């Protein structure tokens, strides 16, 4: 993202969650900061804990980040609405 007032680049994080039973994948930029909560990742070295999330992250890299890589965004709402699969 770019700060519209200064032109400074703002780094954002992409939050990716996968519902275990349905494999539904949800992604949103800077979600935790917006809602004032902490994201607790899966335990390290426990592949059964995070196999579906790893697949969801790969999906996000291929279908979200690759599509948006060359675009410029000035706020989170525009960034989130431009993600494929969102309305």
N, C-alpha and C positions, 0 to 999 in steps of 0.2 A: 504494500500500500504506500501511497505518497501523501504526506501532509499537504493539503491544498494551500495553506498559508505560507509555508516555508520551502516546500519542495523536498523536504527531508524524507528519506525512505524509512518506513516503519515496518519492522519485522513482525509477522504474526505467526501463530501456531495453528495447525489444523487439528481439531479434536475429532477423533474417529471412534465410534462405538458400534459394536455388533451385538444384536440380540441373539442369544444362544439358540433358542428353539427355532426361530424363523430365519436366521442368517440375515435379517434386515440390517442394513448398514446406514448409520447416521453420521454426517460430517458437518461441522460448522467451524468457522474461523473465530478464534479467541473467545469461545463459549464460556470457559471457566472464569475468565477475568470479568466478563460481562455480568455473570450471575454471582460473582463473589464467592466461588467455591473452589475446592481443591480437587484435582484429578489424581486418583490413586491408581497407578499402573499395575498390571499383573505382576506376580512374583517372578524374579529373574530365574533362569534355568528351570522353569516349570512349563514345558511346551504344551501340556494338556490344558493349562490355564488360559493360554492365549492363541491357540491355533486359529480360531475363527477371526480374532482381531488382526492377526498377521495377514490373513487373506483380505480383510477389510482395508488394511493400510495399503496393500498392493493395489487393490481396486481403486482406492482414492488417488494413489500416485498415477495410475494409468488413465483414469477417467475424469479426474478433477484437476489435479495439478498440471497435467500435460495440456489440457484444454485451455487453462487460464494463464499459463506461464508467460505468454507474450502480451498480456493485457495489463493496463494500469487501472488501479482502483483508488478512490479517495476516501471511502468509508466502508465499515464492515457490512452495512446493510447491502450495499451494491455488490460487494464481494460474495456474500452469502447467497444473494439472489441469482448471481451469475453461475453458480455451481450447477453442473449438469445433474438432472434428477430433482431439482427444486423448482418450486413455482413462484 
